Amino acid sequence: MIVILEWLSQQVIWISLVCFIGAIAYGVTALIARRRRDRAQFTLEREVYHQRMSRSLLVAGLFLALAAVIFWVSLYWAPPEEATIERTPTPSSGLFTLTPVPPTATPTPTVPTPTNTPLPSPTATLTPKPTPFYGEVSVSEEFAGAYIRQQPTLDSPILTALINGSLVEIIDPSPEIDEDGRSWLHIRYQDAEGEGEGWVLENLIQIATPVPNW
């Protein structure tokens, strides 16, 4: 029962609104039945509309009475308060003594001091150069010199002509063999126009290794 009264007190607005709407609806129905009763020409028809009007008025009154009861309950009835248990703290009996824990020491990180380690100084390594090969133009007296060509072939253009006794540097002591089987040496020479490189027939050079006096 308490639960029902609690629910009615919470829903009083909606229930009262429904009751009022029902009372108005049945009141309108009773009013319509009364007008039709007054216009009816037969006695039986009047009794039917009269009974309908009476039932509508009765239901409208019940709706109003229900709304009044619910409204009264919501005003004068309050749900019982729940008993609250208060716990009073009791002092400790003193059997146990709390000993404070000493604070734990926090380790302080130590930053290592950087030390400068000298790097070994680079030592220059000297790569010895190979001993250069030198040769001397040596042809028969009737020719008195040799032609220096651009490529190791007789069809190659002539770069210069060196007389007998001219000193040349042999760049590659391994000769280059052409299609006709001739051996050519790749040399570096010095003439009136300056230093240059070219090819000369191997049999026109006498190979030696003197110190050049250029």
Secondary structure by P-SEA (a helix, b strand, c coil): caaaaaaaaaaaaaaaaaaaaaaaaaaaaaaaaaaaaaacccaaaaaaaaaaaaaaaaaaaaaaaaaaaaaaaaccccccccbbbbbccccccccbbbbbbcccbbbbbbbcbbbbbbcccbbbbbccccbbbbbbbcccccccbbbbbccccccccccccccccbbbbbcccbbbbcccbbbbbbcccccccccccccccccccccccccccc
